């Protein structure tokens, strides 16, 4: 419920009128007392020695002045309730504003904590990717880094497997299981190099999904640091090794495979491009 400050125009006018009526009632009661005393010559000490005068005074003051002052008391009590209610409303407004400020501060702190962790993970990812790009595992390989070496070796093993299948069964297509086993067998030779990098990759994506107030913004930051080589490794690792449905949904929704070289993937096995929704490859400009 949205709280607003009470209307100080008509409310003040009404309260002032009530206060005026109360003071008029009090003044009227005092004036009637004065008139009564004057009428019976109440300023003379002899008058108050008569019990009849005391009876008249009690009846008049109790019946007339007492009623008027009772009305004044009711009005003043009602005024007290009005001002108390107004104070309570003002306190509620102040509490609401204070809570809003605290919520904003908590939100700001949460964002700062998230971004600190996010940039630490992103920095680790960048450093790990740079290390892999500067690492040459096979001295005989013409590739310049482990990303290239992994993909080239995987492609070679896939071609060999297809040739064996063609020779044995006359078919070039590979089953999911044989394709997966080929990648895993190749990946095992590079596991020490890629393990922490890929685990951090998954942790980074899940951290953004679970903790971020604006996932698209942070996924776009992450995407800007991916290279084509990395995305190809991500692609095969996610669909053949990790197989995490939640990660696949994140990748599809935020187009995290947009930098992938679909032609290069098709040369290995075009069937696996269909394992992920086309939204994953959609390019955003």
HUNOR-V31972 format. One record per run of one state. SS is the DSSP state (H for helix, E for strand, - for the rest). FROM is the first residue (numbers start at 0). LEN is the number of residues. If there is no record, write none. Layout:
BEGIN
SS/FROM/LEN
SS/FROM/LEN
END
This chain:
BEGIN
-/0/9
H/9/30
-/39/7
H/46/3
-/49/1
H/50/83
-/133/12
H/145/24
-/169/6
H/175/13
-/188/2
H/190/21
-/211/3
H/214/11
-/225/2
H/227/15
-/242/2
H/244/9
-/253/8
H/261/14
-/275/2
H/277/4
-/281/4
END
